[in-house]
Amino acid sequence: MEQDRLAHEKAERDVETARAKAEAEFLETANVTYPKYKFDEKMQIDREVNPPPRELFLGLGWDEDKDTGRKHYRRWYNNDLEKITTVLQK
């Protein structure tokens, strides 16, 4: 029981840390975000830059190049949406 509580508290701290880190780059209310690419001169390919934190967003799809537009990230919540006050306010 104690280990479960500590693991849950650590997971919550990790999410809060990631949220604070991502706040400058990603909108707090954004539920979907798209990757940004930069051309790598050495490899002559487009590389994704500044992906959103994995603790907050789940990557879906893939892009063959920067113009494909299939890859995106969706916000991920580790609790029921009904219990998260930032999603459903009472």
SULVENWO-V382281 format. One record per residue. SS is DSSP state (helix for helix, strand for strand, loop for the rest). OMEGA is omega in whole degrees, 0 to 359 (999 if undefined). D_LAST is the distance of its C-alpha to the last C-alpha in Angstrom with 2 decimals. Layout:
BEGIN
{{SS OMEGA D_LAST} {SS OMEGA D_LAST}}
END
This chain:
BEGIN
{{loop 181 30.67} {helix 179 31.15} {helix 178 31.82} {helix 180 28.66} {helix 179 26.59} {helix 179 28.59} {helix 179 28.24} {helix 178 24.45} {helix 178 24.38} {helix 179 26.87} {helix 178 24.87} {helix 178 21.80} {helix 179 24.24} {helix 179 25.85} {helix 180 22.69} {helix 178 21.84} {helix 179 25.50} {helix 180 25.56} {helix 179 22.44} {helix 180 24.13} {helix 184 27.36} {helix 187 26.03} {loop 182 24.06} {loop 185 27.27} {loop 186 28.21} {loop 178 25.12} {loop 180 22.10} {loop 183 19.01} {loop 182 17.06} {loop 177 20.01} {loop 177 19.62} {strand 176 23.29} {strand 183 26.23} {loop 182 29.95} {loop 174 32.87} {strand 184 35.26} {strand 175 38.95} {strand 182 41.98} {strand 177 45.59} {strand 183 47.46} {loop 184 51.03} {loop 183 52.58} {loop 180 51.27} {loop 178 51.10} {strand 174 47.65} {strand 178 44.11} {strand 176 41.93} {strand 179 38.17} {strand 177 37.22} {loop 176 34.14} {loop 179 32.12} {loop 181 28.47} {loop 181 27.91} {loop 179 28.23} {loop 184 25.53} {loop 186 22.90} {strand 177 24.53} {strand 179 26.47} {strand 180 29.63} {strand 178 30.45} {loop 178 33.69} {loop 177 36.73} {loop 175 38.73} {loop 174 42.51} {loop 185 42.73} {loop 183 40.59} {loop 183 40.73} {loop 174 39.61} {loop 178 35.87} {loop 185 34.70} {loop 175 33.28} {strand 180 29.68} {strand 177 27.01} {strand 179 23.54} {strand 182 20.79} {loop 178 20.68} {loop 182 17.99} {loop 179 19.42} {loop 176 16.53} {loop 182 14.51} {helix 179 12.13} {helix 183 9.49} {helix 181 10.00} {loop 187 10.06} {loop 179 7.35} {loop 179 9.72} {loop 180 9.73} {loop 180 6.49} {loop 181 3.78} {loop 999 0.00}}
END
